[in-house]
């Protein structure tokens, strides 16, 4: 199961409000790409698709497609502030390799489709 920290949830709610998407849901998924093979995707969505499961974390409805779920099992999404502003981090216990910039990864069972950086 995915985990979203309170800090990340607060930032997501702020973004929804700023983008006037307060009724939207957060879609989290995995697609092929990046130099290591898989990359994360996060965005707002207003429609639940047939292959989606829905979850709720800190008042945020989250959509995850069934194909992405095994790869996202145990992932922690956090938001960290730093001197450069801050950003979301995804800590994936299933990842056995990560790209140097942290944008892509692979697991023991899914190498994805690596691309040149």
SULFENQUI-V786858 format. One record per residue. N is the residue number from 0. BURIAL is I if it has 16 or more other ideal C-beta (glycine too) atoms within 10 Angstrom, else O. Layout:
N|BURIAL / N|BURIAL
//
This chain:
0|O / 1|I / 2|O / 3|I / 4|I / 5|O / 6|I / 7|I / 8|I / 9|O / 10|I / 11|I / 12|O / 13|O / 14|O / 15|I / 16|O / 17|O / 18|O / 19|O / 20|O / 21|O / 22|O / 23|I / 24|I / 25|I / 26|I / 27|I / 28|I / 29|I / 30|O / 31|O / 32|I / 33|I / 34|O / 35|I / 36|I / 37|I / 38|I / 39|I / 40|O / 41|O / 42|O / 43|I / 44|O / 45|O / 46|O / 47|O / 48|O / 49|O / 50|O / 51|I / 52|O / 53|O / 54|O / 55|O / 56|I / 57|O / 58|O / 59|I / 60|O / 61|I / 62|I / 63|I / 64|I / 65|O / 66|O / 67|I / 68|I / 69|O / 70|I / 71|I / 72|O / 73|O / 74|I / 75|O / 76|I / 77|I / 78|I / 79|O / 80|O / 81|O / 82|O / 83|O / 84|O / 85|O / 86|O / 87|I / 88|O / 89|I / 90|O / 91|I / 92|O / 93|I / 94|I / 95|O / 96|O / 97|O / 98|I / 99|O / 100|O / 101|O / 102|O / 103|I / 104|I / 105|I / 106|I / 107|O / 108|O / 109|O / 110|O / 111|I / 112|O / 113|I / 114|O / 115|O / 116|O
//
